[in-house]
Amino acid sequence: AVSEHTAETVRREFGVDPVVVYNGVDTELFHPDYSRPTLFEELGLESEAFVFVGSLVERKRPNHVLDVAERVPDVSFLVIGDGPLESNLRERSKTLENVHLTGRIEKERLPAIYANATGLLLPTVREGCPNVVLEAMASGIPVVGYEATSMPELIQSGETGSLATPGRIDELVEGVQGC
């Protein structure tokens, strides 16, 4: 299994006791030593910037990124990915000057984006072991997300990021503001 949380689910549902082997990350690719990406210039980002990287699906809660953006107007938020919620998020983000929906971005461009971001905001509620969290951490940025699924195994609140109670936007806001 890719996390203790996943292993516990397998034990409970199938009565099997799996071995946990966490996902790996290529630290020769994901590290903090990248120049500012051209995307930041293209978008005119001058302030802090949090990134969300993932499929725009309900379980990843990209709408909660926009909820945070509404409450933290002095920080920019890049929503990187595509999926069924994209059109809804695009419509909603029209009133948010600090939100940029980029669509899908090639993986080779992500390391420089992570390395120059203030942090990763991933309010997911169902994951095995999110690669984006490992990539962000390898890039030297904190992760803000919900205390759900495998996130508590990966993030140490106050050290490598901040975990919020699922659904508590105010706690996500505090996490973003604390980075």
C-alpha positions as CSV (number, residue, x, y, z in Angstrom):
1,A,0.0,0.0,0.0
2,V,1.2,3.6,-0.6
3,S,0.4,4.8,2.9
4,E,-0.7,3.6,6.3
5,H,-4.1,5.1,5.7
6,T,-4.4,3.0,2.5
7,A,-3.1,-0.1,4.3
8,E,-5.7,0.3,7.0
9,T,-8.5,0.6,4.4
10,V,-7.2,-2.6,2.8
11,R,-7.1,-4.4,6.1
12,R,-10.6,-3.3,7.0
13,E,-12.2,-3.9,3.6
14,F,-10.3,-7.0,2.4
15,G,-8.8,-8.6,5.5
16,V,-5.3,-8.4,3.9
17,D,-2.3,-7.0,5.7
18,P,-0.3,-5.1,3.1
19,V,3.3,-3.8,3.4
20,V,3.5,0.0,3.1
21,V,5.9,1.4,0.5
22,Y,5.5,5.2,0.0
23,N,5.6,6.7,-3.4
24,G,9.0,8.1,-4.4
25,V,10.0,11.4,-5.9
26,D,12.9,12.2,-8.2
27,T,14.9,14.7,-6.2
28,E,17.2,15.3,-9.1
29,L,14.1,16.8,-10.8
30,F,12.2,18.3,-7.8
31,H,14.5,20.5,-5.7
32,P,14.5,24.1,-4.5
33,D,17.2,25.4,-6.9
34,Y,15.2,26.7,-9.9
35,S,15.0,30.2,-11.5
36,R,11.7,32.0,-11.5
37,P,9.5,30.3,-14.1
38,T,8.3,32.3,-17.1
39,L,4.7,31.4,-16.1
40,F,5.0,33.7,-13.1
41,E,6.1,36.6,-15.4
42,E,3.3,35.8,-17.9
43,L,0.7,36.0,-15.1
44,G,2.3,39.1,-13.5
45,L,2.8,37.4,-10.2
46,E,4.6,39.8,-7.8
47,S,3.2,38.6,-4.5
48,E,3.3,35.3,-2.7
49,A,1.8,32.4,-4.8
50,F,0.3,29.2,-3.6
51,V,-0.2,26.4,-6.1
52,F,-2.8,23.7,-6.4
53,V,-1.8,20.8,-8.7
54,G,-4.2,18.1,-9.6
55,S,-7.3,16.9,-11.3
56,L,-10.2,19.3,-10.9
57,V,-12.5,16.8,-9.2
58,E,-14.7,17.0,-6.2
59,R,-12.6,14.8,-3.9
60,K,-9.6,17.2,-4.3
61,R,-11.7,20.2,-3.3
62,P,-10.3,22.8,-5.8
63,N,-13.3,24.9,-4.9
64,H,-11.9,25.3,-1.4
65,V,-8.8,26.9,-3.0
66,L,-11.1,29.6,-4.4
67,D,-12.7,29.9,-0.9
68,V,-9.3,30.6,0.6
69,A,-8.4,33.0,-2.2
70,E,-11.5,35.1,-1.5
71,R,-10.3,35.5,2.1
72,V,-6.6,36.1,1.3
73,P,-6.6,38.6,-1.5
74,D,-3.0,39.6,-1.1
75,V,-1.8,36.1,-2.1
76,S,-2.0,34.7,-5.6
77,F,-3.3,31.2,-6.2
78,L,-2.4,29.1,-9.3
79,V,-4.8,26.2,-10.0
80,I,-2.9,23.8,-12.2
81,G,-4.9,21.0,-13.8
82,D,-8.1,20.2,-15.6
83,G,-11.2,18.1,-15.1
84,P,-14.9,18.2,-14.7
85,L,-15.0,21.2,-12.3
86,E,-12.9,23.4,-14.6
87,S,-15.7,25.4,-16.2
88,N,-17.4,26.0,-12.8
89,L,-14.0,27.1,-11.3
90,R,-13.3,29.4,-14.3
91,E,-16.7,31.1,-14.0
92,R,-16.3,31.6,-10.2
93,S,-12.7,32.8,-10.6
94,K,-13.8,35.7,-12.9
95,T,-14.4,37.8,-9.8
96,L,-11.1,36.8,-8.1
97,E,-8.1,38.8,-9.4
98,N,-5.7,36.6,-7.4
99,V,-6.7,33.3,-8.9
100,H,-5.2,31.9,-12.1
101,L,-6.5,28.7,-13.7
102,T,-3.7,27.5,-16.0
103,G,-5.1,24.2,-17.2
104,R,-2.8,21.2,-17.4
105,I,0.9,22.1,-17.4
106,E,3.6,19.7,-18.7
107,K,5.3,17.9,-15.8
108,E,8.8,19.2,-16.9
109,R,7.6,22.7,-16.1
110,L,6.3,21.9,-12.6
111,P,9.7,21.7,-10.7
112,A,10.4,25.4,-11.3
113,I,6.8,26.3,-10.4
114,Y,7.0,24.4,-7.1
115,A,10.4,25.8,-6.2
116,N,9.3,29.4,-6.7
117,A,5.9,29.1,-5.0
118,T,5.2,30.0,-1.4
119,G,3.5,26.7,-0.8
120,L,1.2,24.0,-2.1
121,L,-2.5,24.2,-1.1
122,L,-4.1,20.7,-1.5
123,P,-7.4,20.4,0.3
124,T,-8.0,16.9,-0.8
125,V,-10.1,14.5,1.3
126,R,-9.3,11.2,-0.5
127,E,-5.8,10.2,-1.6
128,G,-3.5,7.3,-1.3
129,C,-0.1,9.1,-1.2
130,P,-0.3,12.3,-3.2
131,N,2.8,12.7,-5.5
132,V,2.2,16.5,-5.6
133,V,2.8,16.7,-1.8
134,L,6.1,14.8,-2.1
135,E,7.2,16.9,-5.1
136,A,6.4,20.1,-3.2
137,M,8.3,19.0,-0.2
138,A,11.3,18.0,-2.3
139,S,11.1,21.5,-3.8
140,G,11.4,23.0,-0.3
141,I,7.9,24.5,0.0
142,P,5.3,23.9,2.8
143,V,2.0,22.1,2.2
144,V,-1.3,23.3,3.5
145,G,-4.2,20.8,3.3
146,Y,-6.8,18.8,5.3
147,E,-6.0,16.4,8.0
148,A,-7.5,13.5,6.0
149,T,-6.3,10.3,4.4
150,S,-2.5,10.1,4.2
151,M,-1.8,13.8,4.7
152,P,-1.0,13.4,8.5
153,E,1.6,10.8,7.6
154,L,3.3,13.3,5.2
155,I,2.9,16.7,6.8
156,Q,4.0,17.8,10.2
157,S,2.0,20.8,11.1
158,G,4.2,23.7,12.0
159,E,7.2,22.1,10.4
160,T,6.5,21.0,6.9
161,G,3.2,22.7,6.5
162,S,-0.2,23.0,8.1
163,L,-3.2,20.6,8.4
164,A,-6.8,21.8,8.8
165,T,-9.9,20.0,9.9
166,P,-11.7,18.9,6.7
167,G,-14.2,21.5,5.6
168,R,-12.7,24.3,7.8
169,I,-11.8,27.0,5.3
170,D,-10.8,29.3,8.2
171,E,-8.1,26.8,9.2
172,L,-6.8,26.6,5.6
173,V,-6.6,30.4,5.6
174,E,-4.6,30.3,8.8
175,G,-2.3,27.8,7.2
176,V,-1.7,29.9,4.1
177,Q,-1.2,33.0,6.2
178,G,1.2,31.2,8.4
179,C,3.6,30.2,5.6
